[in-house]
Amino acid sequence: MDKIFMGVGSVRLEQLKLGVLSPFGDYLSVVTAKEVGTIPTSHLSLFKDFCACGSDMIVRLQPESGSITALTCCNPQCYLKLKFQLAALFERFGFKGIGPETCGKVVNELWRSKGSVSLFEVLCETAGCTVLSGADEVAFFEALEHVRASRVSYGKFVSNLAYPFIGNKFGDVLQGISSTSELVATMKDEGGFIPFFSKRGVQSVDTIFHFMWFLKELDKITECFSSCIVESSMNIIPICMTGIMQSFDRKLTKSQYLEVCNSIFVKEDGSKIADLVSTETVSKALFVVVGQDSIEKSTSKFRKALDHEASLRKAGIISDSDKFWYTPEEFLYLLHARAGEKDE
Ligand SMILES: [Zn+2]
């Protein structure tokens, strides 16, 4: 026991394993791995027993060979992981140009001054923070502003936070949920968090464990960024545009074309039936709008759209009469037809 250093917020692997979920099933603490000889004597000095945050360092063992495949700290909220999480977070929100190093300066300073640091503090309580200067300061606050200006579903927002073990597909798991309180209520309705996740195809106890760990601060973070979260009941239609958006006799930029599309879905009272957003990736789009030039040149996006349409048709996701890709004019006709249907 004397080896155990209880730093502020430090976490012990053995305590975590006693919990309901018993996460980290295929991990051993470095201390234990050294004791049982998993880490050979010649390598002992390469593996630190404890992380700088005071928690156990742990190694993941490959079940068959018993060889070490990963080394990490068992504290889900380790401040050293936080800088990588932040860099990934900004990237998932589409902001480029800020890396773990700059994020680490903010995180380290909060850790130094308070002895603890959470994602909530970094995102919501750093206004007026004087840790950064010069280009770092500009980049960090620009990145935060970028997040504040985003407009995504609740699930997408949560997955964009890039928590450890929470992949960027997690948005699908939370589809149809528009707030943390709704999430908690749904879990209760469905008999608890384990049935909730298994119903949605999440098998990994490590993922569920991490999600539940972060759920508490998630409430505060999503509250703080509530203006970014759009109602999930609102119909969001991702479209991918390629080539020149020629609409009748007008040549439009992609954002102008998107504006024209969106104006079709605005009702007389100003409310919206649906919201079209642009995506660069064909497979993420619900429709692809292909300019004539792109068809003529048979660009790679157009070919991808053709392939994707074929696979959707094969899987029975779209019928013979439906299409996946449209010319800019055809697509406007389609939107008018759909807006008419929804109005009735
Ligand atoms: Zn740590």
Residues whose N, C-alpha, C, O or C-beta is under 5 A from the ligand:
A	BS01	ZN	C51 A52 C53 S55 C73 N75 C78
